[in-house]
Amino acid sequence: SIVSPFIKLILFAHEWSVSYNSWINGPLVDISADEVNDKLEYFLKNIDAFNRFYKNVCKQQVADNYPKRFKGYVDDPDSTLWPAPVKLISKVTKKMMEIKVYNSVTLVEAILRILVARRHCLPVFAAVCSPALQRRHWEDMTAIVGFQISPSVPKSLREFLELGIEQYIERITVRWR
């Protein structure tokens, strides 16, 4: 049955959304770079499995002319013609993650692209989310970037990324070695 994996995919998308929002919008002091890295690996591994599963099952059901299949075609460039699970999750995920799902990709491919794209955040996590950071580290970062930063300013990783901190990460991390 395709229903049970569909429920698992919904729960997976929800788990991704909760994790993503807590990492990006949550307080920096609550973020562990190692935990984020481990979770990203988990999401990448599992989203690939969902992608293969849905493509194979939906294609097989079309080929077999299965009477109780989800109508639609996985490879259709028109997202309105995708099978219901892919359409539904695509809409939910698009809203949750505030991303644009391109017509030529399925939901799971869109999530995979986001996960891969967010890997550039890992050095930022590692640099600014370390519990070992002392006041002098924040002063060093302020000197490197040219504006005031501290554990409380900015308050979230999103704010760090919007300030363009990742362009200074190599200089920041080299200085601490």
Rosetta silent file (secondary structure, phi, psi, omega in degrees, C-alpha in Angstrom):
SEQUENCE: SIVSPFIKLILFAHEWSVSYNSWINGPLVDISADEVNDKLEYFLKNIDAFNRFYKNVCKQQVADNYPKRFKGYVDDPDSTLWPAPVKLISKVTKKMMEIKVYNSVTLVEAILRILVARRHCLPVFAAVCSPALQRRHWEDMTAIVGFQISPSVPKSLREFLELGIEQYIERITVRWR
SCORE:     score description
SCORE:     0.000 S_00000001
   1 L     0.000  146.665 -179.520    0.000    0.000    0.000 S_00000001
   2 L   -93.273  -10.267 -176.292    1.130    3.524   -0.734 S_00000001
   3 H   -69.658  -46.347 -178.995   -0.838    5.103    2.141 S_00000001
   4 H   -60.372  -47.193  175.960    1.491    4.075    4.977 S_00000001
   5 H   -63.437  -30.858  178.030    4.613    5.468    3.253 S_00000001
   6 H   -64.362  -42.786  176.809    2.603    8.620    2.450 S_00000001
   7 H   -62.486  -42.447  177.866    1.889    9.116    6.155 S_00000001
   8 H   -61.759  -38.687  178.529    5.592    8.562    6.879 S_00000001
   9 H   -65.751  -40.332  177.232    6.467   11.174    4.248 S_00000001
  10 H   -61.437  -46.350  179.178    4.067   13.678    5.836 S_00000001
  11 H   -64.550  -38.229  177.947    5.626   13.076    9.252 S_00000001
  12 H   -63.277  -46.342  178.816    9.109   13.327    7.739 S_00000001
  13 H   -61.620  -37.758  177.653    8.273   16.659    6.048 S_00000001
  14 H   -66.104  -44.529  178.963    6.893   17.924    9.350 S_00000001
  15 H   -60.480  -43.215  177.047   10.031   16.814   11.209 S_00000001
  16 H   -59.420  -46.772 -177.866   12.192   18.585    8.603 S_00000001
  17 H   -61.081  -44.499  179.467   10.127   21.759    8.915 S_00000001
  18 H   -62.957  -46.721 -179.966   10.337   21.797   12.710 S_00000001
  19 H   -62.692  -49.740 -178.678   14.098   21.159   12.655 S_00000001
  20 H   -57.002  -48.742 -179.185   14.768   23.682    9.908 S_00000001
  21 H   -64.302  -37.327  178.996   12.741   26.406   11.612 S_00000001
  22 H   -69.639  -35.232  178.695   14.387   25.794   14.979 S_00000001
  23 H   -70.249  -46.247 -173.173   17.861   25.940   13.407 S_00000001
  24 H   -78.889  -39.772 -173.895   17.259   29.008   11.295 S_00000001
  25 H  -105.377  -12.008 -177.150   14.973   31.018   13.573 S_00000001
  26 L   -77.853  167.699  178.172   15.820   29.695   17.024 S_00000001
  27 E   -62.781  138.062 -179.530   18.239   31.215   19.502 S_00000001
  28 H   -58.939  -33.975 -177.270   21.866   30.546   18.614 S_00000001
  29 H   -65.741  -17.405 -179.200   22.608   29.379   22.142 S_00000001
  30 H   -94.221    1.360 -173.995   20.228   26.431   21.613 S_00000001
  31 L  -102.890  132.922  174.263   21.919   25.157   18.440 S_00000001
  32 L  -110.288  120.510 -178.986   24.533   22.409   18.334 S_00000001
  33 H   -59.573  -39.257  179.203   26.540   22.313   15.098 S_00000001
  34 H   -64.565  -41.371  178.908   27.169   18.569   15.511 S_00000001
  35 H   -63.846  -41.778  178.747   23.465   17.902   15.999 S_00000001
  36 H   -62.421  -45.666  179.248   22.610   19.932   12.894 S_00000001
  37 H   -59.971  -46.295  179.352   25.182   18.034   10.840 S_00000001
  38 H   -61.655  -43.148 -179.615   23.870   14.666   12.056 S_00000001
  39 H   -66.114  -40.121  178.137   20.264   15.671   11.360 S_00000001
  40 H   -61.712  -41.701  176.851   21.129   16.923    7.870 S_00000001
  41 H   -60.962  -42.657  177.417   22.765   13.584    7.093 S_00000001
  42 H   -59.755  -47.987 -178.735   19.635   11.826    8.380 S_00000001
  43 H   -64.678  -43.353  179.374   17.355   13.998    6.226 S_00000001
  44 H   -60.670  -44.683 -179.654   19.519   13.587    3.108 S_00000001
  45 H   -62.528  -46.574 -175.203   19.614    9.809    3.500 S_00000001
  46 H   -76.425  -34.370 -179.987   15.882    9.476    4.078 S_00000001
  47 H   -66.758  -33.197  176.470   14.657   11.961    1.489 S_00000001
  48 H   -64.838  -40.339  178.028   16.547   10.026   -1.155 S_00000001
  49 H   -64.183  -43.175  176.970   14.781    6.833   -0.060 S_00000001
  50 H   -61.863  -42.033 -179.334   11.368    8.549   -0.261 S_00000001
  51 H   -59.029  -50.968  179.360   12.234    9.909   -3.694 S_00000001
  52 H   -61.338  -44.765 -177.994   13.131    6.490   -5.084 S_00000001
  53 H   -58.763  -52.890 -176.140   10.113    4.852   -3.446 S_00000001
  54 H   -65.999  -38.919  177.467    7.540    7.292   -4.797 S_00000001
  55 H   -62.639  -46.915 -178.369    8.986    7.395   -8.273 S_00000001
  56 H   -65.263  -49.142 -176.772    9.091    3.604   -8.495 S_00000001
  57 H   -64.350  -47.510 -178.410    5.673    2.923   -6.967 S_00000001
  58 H   -64.855  -40.584  177.489    3.829    5.615   -8.907 S_00000001
  59 H   -64.995  -41.646 -179.909    5.478    4.616  -12.190 S_00000001
  60 H   -65.092  -40.725  179.097    4.731    0.948  -11.543 S_00000001
  61 H   -64.622  -36.535  176.046    1.092    1.680  -10.734 S_00000001
  62 H   -66.278  -46.903 -179.134    0.754    3.615  -14.000 S_00000001
  63 H   -61.214  -38.002 -179.296    2.428    0.787  -15.947 S_00000001
  64 L   -83.916   -2.949 -175.090    0.179   -1.810  -14.294 S_00000001
  65 L    50.928   43.693 -178.535   -2.892    0.378  -14.801 S_00000001
  66 L   -60.897  124.701 -172.940   -3.598   -0.181  -11.127 S_00000001
  67 L   -68.411  -26.514 -177.087   -7.248    0.843  -10.557 S_00000001
  68 L  -108.198   31.509 -179.160   -6.752    2.364   -7.085 S_00000001
  69 L   -83.951  163.778  171.096   -3.600    4.270   -7.834 S_00000001
  70 L   -73.386  126.720 -179.579   -2.969    7.942   -7.270 S_00000001
  71 L   -72.279  144.884  178.594   -3.742    9.628  -10.585 S_00000001
  72 L   124.168  173.704 -176.202   -0.980   11.631  -12.182 S_00000001
  73 L  -130.032  127.157 -176.916    2.542   11.223  -13.455 S_00000001
  74 L   -59.749  -38.646 -174.863    5.704   11.656  -11.416 S_00000001
  75 L   -88.899    3.006 -178.424    7.745   12.909  -14.380 S_00000001
  76 L   -66.712  130.226  178.545    5.158   15.398  -15.619 S_00000001
  77 L   -67.820  -19.945  178.263    6.614   18.915  -15.844 S_00000001
  78 L   -88.685  109.788 -175.860    3.192   20.278  -14.828 S_00000001
  79 H   -63.033  -19.146  178.099    3.014   19.932  -11.042 S_00000001
  80 H   -72.996  -12.809  179.990   -0.795   19.969  -11.166 S_00000001
  81 H  -103.859    7.887  176.433   -0.612   16.571  -12.868 S_00000001
  82 L   -71.689  159.946  173.876    1.583   14.880  -10.263 S_00000001
  83 L   -59.736  150.725 -174.813    0.157   12.055   -8.134 S_00000001
  84 H   -51.416  -45.102 -179.264   -1.826   13.300   -5.118 S_00000001
  85 H   -60.596  -40.587 -178.678    0.812   12.465   -2.469 S_00000001
  86 H   -68.419  -41.963  178.148    3.481   14.362   -4.373 S_00000001
  87 H   -64.108  -48.409 -176.926    1.154   17.341   -5.003 S_00000001
  88 H   -61.249  -50.881 -178.830   -0.109   17.509   -1.443 S_00000001
  89 H   -65.694  -34.463  177.422    3.297   17.288    0.170 S_00000001
  90 H   -60.565  -44.568  179.651    4.688   19.723   -2.378 S_00000001
  91 H   -66.308  -44.882 -179.911    2.091   22.312   -1.384 S_00000001
  92 H   -63.449  -47.067 -178.136    2.545   21.721    2.344 S_00000001
  93 H   -64.569  -40.141  179.274    6.332   21.768    2.085 S_00000001
  94 H   -59.257  -43.539 -179.813    6.303   24.870   -0.095 S_00000001
  95 H   -70.208  -44.125 -177.218    4.298   26.724    2.505 S_00000001
  96 H   -63.583  -43.901 -173.091    6.256   25.378    5.482 S_00000001
  97 H   -97.895   -0.730  179.161    9.678   26.089    4.081 S_00000001
  98 L    51.413   50.822  179.055    8.762   29.195    2.081 S_00000001
  99 L  -122.350  164.904  175.256   10.440   27.893   -1.018 S_00000001
 100 L   -98.063  119.679  176.527    9.590   27.807   -4.648 S_00000001
 101 L   -92.317  114.703 -176.279    9.070   24.260   -5.887 S_00000001
 102 L   -72.082  146.470 -174.600    9.989   24.284   -9.545 S_00000001
 103 L   -57.847  -26.340 -174.322    7.605   22.568  -11.946 S_00000001
 104 L   -88.852    1.466 -178.884   10.216   20.083  -13.112 S_00000001
 105 L  -122.399  151.235  175.409   10.963   18.603   -9.699 S_00000001
 106 L   -83.425  171.052  179.005    9.024   16.452   -7.302 S_00000001
 107 H   -53.905  -50.799 -174.385    8.572   17.320   -3.653 S_00000001
 108 H   -66.727  -33.155  175.308   11.355   15.082   -2.456 S_00000001
 109 H   -66.411  -37.242  177.887   13.749   16.455   -5.051 S_00000001
 110 H   -63.857  -44.483  178.423   12.883   19.976   -3.855 S_00000001
 111 H   -62.966  -42.566  179.428   13.589   19.024   -0.235 S_00000001
 112 H   -59.665  -42.833  178.517   16.840   17.363   -1.302 S_00000001
 113 H   -61.634  -40.360  179.160   17.920   20.552   -3.100 S_00000001
 114 H   -64.781  -44.674 -179.676   17.187   22.595    0.012 S_00000001
 115 H   -60.489  -46.140  179.841   19.137   20.193    2.207 S_00000001
 116 H   -64.940  -42.239  179.704   22.128   20.258   -0.110 S_00000001
 117 H   -63.165  -32.994 -177.304   21.908   24.046   -0.459 S_00000001
 118 H   -79.065   -6.389  177.392   21.820   24.452    3.315 S_00000001
 119 H   -60.431  -26.283  178.381   25.104   22.585    3.755 S_00000001
 120 H   -64.590  -17.890  179.145   26.849   25.943    3.323 S_00000001
 121 H   -76.260  -20.575 -174.231   25.340   26.872    6.701 S_00000001
 122 H   -57.998  -43.178  176.622   27.288   24.164    8.533 S_00000001
 123 H   -62.556  -33.132  177.410   30.505   26.202    8.892 S_00000001
 124 H   -66.324  -44.979  176.021   28.398   29.068   10.254 S_00000001
 125 H   -55.743  -49.279 -176.859   26.792   26.687   12.741 S_00000001
 126 H   -61.805  -38.303 -177.071   30.198   25.376   13.749 S_00000001
 127 H   -75.662  -42.325 -171.413   31.649   28.860   14.164 S_00000001
 128 H  -104.811   -5.046 -177.415   28.846   30.630   16.011 S_00000001
 129 L  -111.368   15.363  179.521   27.057   27.802   17.805 S_00000001
 130 L   -78.593  130.362  177.865   29.961   26.401   19.775 S_00000001
 131 L   -68.384  -12.735 -178.375   29.359   26.319   23.527 S_00000001
 132 L   -84.508   -4.199 -178.197   33.095   26.997   23.967 S_00000001
 133 L   -64.071  131.343  177.448   32.895   30.535   22.561 S_00000001
 134 L  -107.743  173.355  179.485   34.174   33.153   24.966 S_00000001
 135 H   -55.839  -38.841 -178.740   33.794   36.926   24.911 S_00000001
 136 H   -63.700  -32.796  178.007   37.137   37.263   23.118 S_00000001
 137 H   -64.814  -43.071  178.844   35.855   35.052   20.274 S_00000001
 138 H   -65.840  -35.872  176.911   32.881   37.358   19.753 S_00000001
 139 H   -66.466  -40.369  176.111   35.239   40.345   19.825 S_00000001
 140 H   -60.417  -46.693 -179.994   37.428   38.632   17.202 S_00000001
 141 H   -61.619  -41.740  178.445   34.386   37.998   14.996 S_00000001
 142 H   -59.928  -42.999  179.695   33.274   41.618   15.390 S_00000001
 143 H   -64.353  -39.087 -178.149   36.730   42.819   14.318 S_00000001
 144 H   -69.936  -46.280 -174.934   36.745   40.536   11.269 S_00000001
 145 H   -82.717  -21.683  176.427   33.250   41.349    9.984 S_00000001
 146 L    88.807    9.568  174.218   33.386   45.047   10.832 S_00000001
 147 L  -149.088  161.156 -173.420   30.175   45.300   12.825 S_00000001
 148 L   -67.973  124.260  169.172   28.999   44.267   16.283 S_00000001
 149 L  -134.850  149.196 -179.650   28.042   40.634   16.758 S_00000001
 150 L  -155.946  176.969  179.186   27.539   38.721   19.973 S_00000001
 151 L   -60.585  -21.418 -178.417   25.614   35.674   21.219 S_00000001
 152 L  -107.508   -9.651  178.626   22.533   37.884   21.430 S_00000001
 153 L  -136.679  110.652   -5.524   23.043   40.100   18.343 S_00000001
 154 L   -72.176  165.725 -173.507   22.020   38.703   15.930 S_00000001
 155 L   -90.961  -21.324 -176.767   19.730   36.324   17.742 S_00000001
 156 E  -132.613  163.530  177.517   19.229   33.625   15.090 S_00000001
 157 H   -63.387  -35.958  177.626   21.177   31.925   12.334 S_00000001
 158 H   -55.523  -44.797  179.674   18.828   33.528    9.799 S_00000001
 159 H   -64.628  -39.247  176.064   19.992   36.943   11.014 S_00000001
 160 H   -60.712  -46.812 -178.490   23.643   35.831   10.753 S_00000001
 161 H   -65.225  -38.737  178.198   23.098   34.618    7.199 S_00000001
 162 H   -65.048  -28.415  177.136   21.246   37.816    6.246 S_00000001
 163 L   -78.890   -9.834  179.632   24.249   39.799    7.505 S_00000001
 164 L    81.345   25.750 -177.439   26.511   37.776    5.182 S_00000001
 165 H   -59.227  -32.867 -174.862   28.568   36.204    7.975 S_00000001
 166 H   -60.444  -24.602  178.455   29.334   33.092    5.889 S_00000001
 167 H   -68.862  -16.781 -179.654   31.685   35.118    3.658 S_00000001
 168 H  -103.642   -1.682 -171.540   33.935   35.633    6.708 S_00000001
 169 H   -58.632  -42.802 -178.726   33.792   32.075    8.090 S_00000001
 170 H   -61.415  -44.913  178.721   37.156   30.973    6.708 S_00000001
 171 H   -64.119  -38.315 -179.454   38.921   33.988    8.237 S_00000001
 172 H   -66.602  -48.826 -176.045   37.092   33.477   11.534 S_00000001
 173 H   -71.218  -33.924  177.178   37.858   29.764   11.836 S_00000001
 174 H   -63.875  -39.063 -178.267   41.492   30.130   10.681 S_00000001
 175 H   -62.878  -29.656 -176.495   42.074   32.720   13.387 S_00000001
 176 H   -89.645   -6.618 -177.554   40.976   30.271   16.101 S_00000001
 177 L   -76.526    0.000    0.000   43.162   27.337   14.990 S_00000001
